[in-house]
Amino acid sequence: MSKRLVKDLDDLRAQLDELQIDIPMDGDVSVFARSVAIGNKRTPNALAVHPMEGADGETDGSPSQLTFRRYKRFAAGGSGLLWTEAIAVVPEGRANPRQLYLHEENKDRFQRLVAETKQAAGDHCGHEPLIIAQLTHSGRYSKPAGHPAPIIAYHNSYLDKASKLDEVEYKLVDDGYLDELVDKFRLAAALALEAGFDGVDIKCCHGYLFSELLSAYSRAGKYGGEYAGRTRLLRKVVQQIHADHGDDLLVGVRLNLYDGLPKPQGWGATSEGEIDFSEPRQLIAELVQDGVDLFNATAGNPYYKPHINRPYTSGGYHPPEERLVGIQRLLHLSAKMQEAAGDIPVVGVGFSYLRAAAAKVAAAQVQNGSVQMAGFGRLSFANPNFANEILHQGQLDPKKVCTACSGCTTLMRAGQTTGCVIRDAYYRDLYRQTMSGGK
């Protein structure tokens, strides 16, 4: 299996020819300069920062100085849409002790984060980005005190084994707990609006609680079993938040389109584990009717078969496929989502691994209508100024692109704050200290 990095567009073309993979490229990057209508608001351009968790909040869930640093750099970098990292709505649903958590007592701190982020964009770029607060419950991957404290929707034979569920104390939630979450998300959405966010995202991806419910075929009660039960909580939360705020608050969903596990343990899949888009297509159409204003495409589980979520080049995990096959899958799923969503904008995914070729491939996706916006995750860590480079220079600086080393994830798994260990001196030093045991 090749670990060869994509050097440039010519190298990408050669690799695609060798693998007989079709990925559109050679897009005109000027397409990113256009504004995108989202609900009753508009972005200044068609480039977005994906939700990238820094794991650097204060113990009470407030954004820290590192959080402010990150988002002000994103804003100054020129992206028209900043999709913030996961923000917990309940303390037990935090994925780590430093995950952001929005509540009444720290609303003013988030308000300051939004205001200073937008000010940074105005000062450096002359525009104001839209900012989406991603609201979450980490479910199976909850670690509010730094050790696993899983909150699961049902027993999944693959994930239970992978996370060694038999070795930790966990909670299998009942319908009453899930009922109460509706008001928890409603409250967090109201606080987000008061803090100045343009919208909220009901996070439903990567194996976290709402995402896990989508494959809860074996769960009894109103939140499992048939399709209507498995999608009920997500749809109810979307409907309620839309009813609460109408056009005052955008509602988005970052949605897993394929888990990579066979049915009935995985969503968007056949019993053989191949993609089955029938239920995701139905859910996307229903969410549009429920009031969703934008979608963010994604797939896989970063804790299990992570190559489906984000192809990378190093580490102890060895993917069972060529990495460009994974990129093709992500682009295909993004396009399927946009087709199902109609006029509702979709932020596409799968570009950072392509390094300097990423801008041209992303532009081709927007240009041909596969998605309305292109989102960058790991690249935003490596080079927060990526949008300005694309918009004003027509290309990405090869010396500043993401190397797809997954060092940012390594830091997070080690319980540290996270960022680019290659391009950012702060995190490079932190990574070295962490890997050397603090010596």
C-alpha positions in Angstrom: 0.0 0.0 0.0 1.5 3.3 -1.1 2.2 6.1 1.4 3.4 8.4 -1.3 2.2 12.0 -0.7 0.5 14.1 -3.3 3.1 16.7 -4.3 1.2 18.7 -6.8 -1.6 18.5 -9.5 0.6 16.7 -12.0 1.6 14.1 -9.4 -2.0 13.7 -8.4 -3.0 13.1 -12.0 -0.3 10.5 -12.3 -1.4 8.7 -9.2 -5.0 8.7 -10.3 -4.1 7.3 -13.7 -2.1 4.6 -12.0 -5.0 3.6 -9.7 -7.6 4.2 -12.4 -9.5 6.6 -10.1 -11.6 9.4 -11.4 -11.4 12.6 -9.3 -12.3 15.9 -11.1 -9.6 18.5 -10.9 -8.3 21.6 -12.7 -11.1 23.7 -11.2 -11.0 27.5 -11.5 -10.3 28.7 -8.0 -12.0 32.1 -8.8 -15.2 30.1 -8.1 -14.5 30.5 -4.4 -14.9 34.3 -4.5 -18.6 34.0 -4.9 -21.0 34.5 -2.0 -23.2 31.6 -0.8 -26.7 32.1 0.5 -27.4 30.2 3.7 -30.9 30.7 5.0 -31.4 34.5 5.1 -27.6 35.1 5.5 -24.7 35.1 3.1 -21.1 34.1 3.3 -18.4 36.4 1.8 -16.9 33.5 -0.1 -17.3 29.7 -0.7 -14.4 28.5 1.6 -15.0 27.1 5.1 -13.1 25.9 8.1 -14.3 22.5 9.2 -14.9 21.9 13.0 -11.5 21.1 14.4 -11.3 20.5 18.1 -8.4 22.1 20.0 -9.1 20.4 23.3 -8.0 23.6 25.0 -11.1 25.0 26.8 -11.0 25.9 30.5 -12.3 23.4 33.1 -15.7 25.1 33.1 -16.0 24.8 29.3 -15.1 28.4 28.5 -12.8 29.2 25.6 -9.2 29.7 26.7 -6.5 32.0 25.3 -5.5 29.2 22.9 -9.1 29.0 21.7 -9.1 32.7 21.0 -5.8 32.4 19.2 -7.1 29.6 17.0 -10.3 31.3 15.9 -8.8 34.7 15.4 -6.2 33.1 13.1 -9.0 31.3 11.2 -10.9 34.6 10.8 -7.8 36.6 9.7 -7.2 33.8 7.2 -10.1 34.8 5.1 -12.6 31.9 5.2 -16.2 32.8 4.7 -17.6 30.2 7.1 -16.2 29.1 10.4 -17.8 25.9 11.6 -16.6 25.8 15.2 -15.4 22.7 17.0 -17.7 20.5 19.1 -19.3 22.3 22.1 -20.9 20.1 24.7 -24.4 20.8 25.9 -24.1 18.7 29.1 -21.0 18.2 31.3 -21.2 14.4 31.1 -21.1 14.6 27.3 -17.7 16.2 27.1 -15.1 14.2 25.1 -12.3 15.5 27.3 -11.9 17.7 30.4 -11.0 20.7 28.1 -13.8 20.3 25.6 -15.8 23.5 25.2 -19.1 23.5 27.0 -21.6 26.3 26.6 -23.9 27.2 29.6 -25.4 30.3 31.2 -22.4 31.0 33.4 -19.9 31.3 30.6 -22.1 32.7 27.8 -20.3 36.0 28.0 -16.9 34.4 27.3 -18.3 32.8 24.1 -19.8 36.2 23.2 -16.4 37.7 23.4 -14.9 34.9 21.3 -17.5 35.5 18.6 -17.0 39.3 18.7 -13.2 39.1 18.6 -13.2 36.5 15.8 -15.4 38.6 13.6 -13.4 41.7 14.4 -10.2 39.9 13.3 -11.8 39.0 10.0 -12.9 42.6 9.5 -9.5 44.0 10.4 -7.6 41.7 8.1 -10.1 40.8 5.3 -12.8 43.5 5.3 -15.6 41.0 5.7 -17.5 39.2 8.4 -17.6 35.4 8.3 -20.6 33.3 9.4 -19.9 31.4 12.5 -21.6 28.1 13.3 -21.5 26.6 16.8 -21.4 22.8 16.7 -23.4 21.4 19.6 -22.6 17.9 20.7 -23.0 15.0 23.1 -20.0 12.7 22.9 -21.9 9.6 23.9 -19.7 6.5 23.6 -16.6 8.6 23.6 -17.4 10.8 26.6 -14.3 11.5 28.9 -15.4 14.5 31.0 -12.8 13.7 33.8 -10.1 12.4 31.5 -10.9 8.8 31.6 -13.5 6.8 29.6 -17.1 7.3 30.8 -19.1 5.9 27.8 -22.8 6.8 27.4 -24.1 4.5 24.7 -27.3 4.2 22.8 -27.0 0.4 22.2 -24.5 -2.4 22.2 -22.4 -2.4 19.0 -20.3 -5.6 18.7 -17.6 -3.8 16.7 -17.3 -0.7 18.8 -17.9 -2.3 22.2 -14.8 -4.5 21.5 -12.7 -1.8 20.1 -13.3 0.5 23.1 -13.0 -2.3 25.6 -16.4 -1.5 27.0 -16.2 -4.5 29.3 -13.4 -2.9 31.2 -15.0 0.4 32.0 -18.1 1.7 33.8 -20.6 2.8 31.1 -24.3 4.0 30.9 -26.8 2.6 28.5 -29.2 5.5 28.2 -32.9 5.1 28.4 -35.5 7.1 26.5 -36.1 9.4 29.4 -32.5 10.6 29.2 -32.8 11.2 25.5 -36.0 13.1 26.0 -34.3 15.5 28.3 -31.6 16.1 25.8 -34.0 17.9 23.5 -34.3 20.8 26.0 -30.6 20.7 26.7 -29.9 21.3 23.0 -32.6 24.0 22.8 -31.0 25.8 25.7 -27.5 25.6 24.2 -28.9 26.9 20.9 -30.6 29.9 22.6 -27.3 30.7 24.4 -25.4 30.4 21.2 -27.8 33.0 19.6 -27.3 35.3 22.6 -23.6 34.9 22.2 -23.7 36.1 18.6 -23.3 32.9 16.7 -25.0 32.9 13.3 -26.2 29.3 13.6 -25.8 26.0 15.3 -24.9 22.5 14.1 -26.6 19.5 15.7 -23.6 17.2 15.5 -24.5 13.8 14.1 -21.3 12.1 13.0 -18.2 10.1 13.9 -19.9 7.7 16.3 -21.0 10.2 18.9 -24.4 9.9 20.5 -26.7 11.3 17.8 -24.7 9.5 15.1 -24.8 6.2 17.0 -28.6 6.4 17.2 -28.8 6.2 13.4 -27.6 2.6 13.5 -29.5 1.6 16.7 -31.5 -1.1 14.9 -31.4 -3.3 18.0 -32.4 -0.6 20.5 -35.9 -1.0 22.0 -38.2 2.0 22.5 -39.0 5.1 20.5 -35.4 6.0 19.6 -34.4 2.7 18.0 -35.5 0.0 15.7 -37.1 1.2 12.5 -35.9 4.3 10.5 -38.3 6.7 12.2 -37.1 5.7 15.6 -33.4 5.9 14.8 -33.7 9.4 13.3 -36.3 10.7 15.8 -34.0 12.5 18.3 -32.0 14.4 15.6 -35.2 15.5 13.8 -36.9 16.5 17.0 -34.0 18.7 18.1 -33.8 20.3 14.7 -37.5 20.9 14.6 -37.6 22.4 18.1 -34.7 24.8 17.5 -36.1 25.9 14.2 -39.4 26.6 15.9 -37.8 28.4 18.7 -35.8 30.8 16.6 -37.0 30.8 13.0 -34.8 32.9 10.7 -32.8 34.4 13.6 -30.6 31.3 13.9 -29.3 29.1 11.1 -29.6 25.3 11.8 -27.0 23.0 10.3 -26.2 19.3 10.6 -22.8 17.7 10.2 -24.0 14.3 9.2 -22.3 10.9 8.8 -23.3 9.5 5.4 -21.5 6.2 5.8 -20.2 4.6 9.0 -18.0 1.9 7.3 -19.6 -0.9 9.3 -22.1 -3.4 7.9 -25.8 -3.1 8.7 -27.2 -3.4 11.4 -24.1 -2.2 13.2 -23.5 0.7 10.8 -25.5 3.5 9.1 -25.6 4.1 5.4 -24.4 0.6 4.6 -25.5 -2.8 3.3 -25.2 -6.0 5.3 -21.9 -6.5 3.4 -20.6 -3.1 4.5 -20.9 -1.3 1.1 -22.4 2.1 0.8 -26.3 2.3 0.8 -27.4 5.9 0.5 -31.1 5.2 0.7 -31.6 6.1 4.4 -29.1 9.1 4.4 -30.9 10.5 1.3 -34.3 10.2 3.0 -33.0 11.8 6.2 -31.4 14.7 4.3 -34.7 15.4 2.6 -36.6 15.3 5.8 -34.1 17.5 7.6 -34.6 20.1 4.9 -38.3 20.0 5.6 -37.6 20.3 9.3 -35.7 23.6 8.8 -32.0 22.7 8.2 -30.2 25.6 6.4 -26.9 23.9 5.7 -25.1 20.5 5.8 -21.5 19.4 6.3 -20.6 16.1 4.8 -18.5 13.5 6.5 -18.2 9.7 7.1 -16.5 7.1 9.2 -15.4 7.0 12.8 -12.0 8.4 13.9 -11.8 5.8 16.7 -12.5 2.8 14.4 -11.4 2.4 10.8 -10.2 6.0 10.8 -9.1 5.9 7.1 -12.7 6.3 6.1 -12.9 9.5 8.1 -9.6 11.1 7.0 -6.9 9.4 5.0 -3.4 10.1 6.4 0.2 9.0 5.9 1.8 7.8 9.2 1.1 6.1 12.5 0.6 2.6 13.6 -2.7 2.1 11.8 -2.4 0.7 8.3 -5.5 1.3 6.0 -6.7 -1.5 3.9 -7.0 0.6 0.8 -5.1 3.2 -1.2 -5.6 6.6 0.3 -7.0 8.2 -2.8 -9.8 5.6 -2.8 -10.8 7.1 0.5 -10.7 10.6 -1.0 -12.8 9.5 -3.9 -15.4 8.1 -1.4 -15.6 11.3 0.5 -16.0 13.4 -2.6 -18.7 11.0 -3.9 -20.6 11.1 -0.6 -20.4 14.9 -0.5 -21.9 15.1 -4.0 -24.6 12.6 -3.1 -25.5 14.8 -0.1 -25.7 18.0 -2.2 -28.0 16.2 -4.7 -30.3 15.1 -1.9 -30.2 18.6 -0.3 -31.2 20.4 -3.4 -30.6 24.2 -3.0 -29.5 23.8 0.6 -25.7 24.4 0.7 -23.4 21.4 1.5 -19.8 22.0 2.7 -17.7 19.3 1.0 -15.0 17.3 2.6 -11.9 15.3 1.7 -9.4 17.9 0.4 -6.6 18.5 3.0 -4.8 15.2 2.2 -4.3 16.4 -1.4 -1.8 19.1 -0.2 -1.0 21.6 -2.9 -3.5 20.1 -5.3 -6.3 20.5 -2.9 -7.4 24.0 -4.1 -7.9 22.8 -7.7 -9.8 19.7 -6.7 -12.0 21.6 -4.3 -12.7 24.2 -7.0 -13.7 21.5 -9.4 -16.3 20.2 -6.9 -17.8 23.6 -6.4 -17.6 24.5 -10.1 -19.5 21.4 -11.2 -22.1 21.7 -8.5 -21.1 18.7 -6.4 -21.1 21.0 -3.4 -21.7 24.7 -2.8 -18.7 25.2 -0.4 -15.4 23.6 0.2 -14.3 22.9 3.8 -10.8 22.3 5.1 -10.0 20.8 8.4 -6.4 19.7 9.0 -5.2 22.3 6.5 -6.7 25.0 8.7 -4.5 23.9 11.5 -1.5 23.8 9.3 -2.2 27.1 7.5 -5.0 29.2 8.9 -4.3 31.6 6.0 -5.3 29.1 3.4 -8.4 30.9 2.2 -6.5 34.1 1.5 -3.8 32.2 -0.4 -6.4 30.5 -2.6 -8.5 33.7 -3.2 -5.6 36.1 -3.8 -2.7 34.0 -5.0 -4.8 31.3 -6.8 -3.0 28.4 -5.2 -1.8 27.0 -1.9 1.8 27.4 -0.7 3.3 23.9 -0.8 5.5 24.8 2.2 2.5 25.4 4.3 0.1 22.6 3.5 -1.0 19.8 5.8 1.3 16.8 5.6 -1.5 14.4 6.7 0.8 13.1 9.4 -2.1 13.0 12.0 0.2 14.5 14.6 -2.7 16.7 15.7 -4.8 13.7 16.5 -1.8 12.0 18.3 -1.7 15.1 20.6 -5.4 14.8 21.4 -5.2 11.1 22.1 -2.4 11.8 24.5 -4.6 14.2 26.4 -3.0 17.4 25.2 -4.3 20.5 23.5 -3.9 20.1 19.8 -2.8 21.8 16.6 -0.4 21.4 13.7 2.8 19.8 15.0 4.6 20.5 11.7 3.7 24.1 10.9 2.9 25.6 14.3 5.9 26.1 16.7 3.8 26.0 19.8 2.3 22.6 19.0 5.6 21.3 17.6 7.3 21.9 20.9 4.3 20.4 22.8 4.5 17.3 20.6 8.2 16.8 21.2 7.7 17.2 25.0 4.8 14.8 24.9 6.5 12.1 22.8 9.6 12.3 25.0 7.7 12.0 28.2 8.2 15.6 29.2 12.0 15.4 29.1 
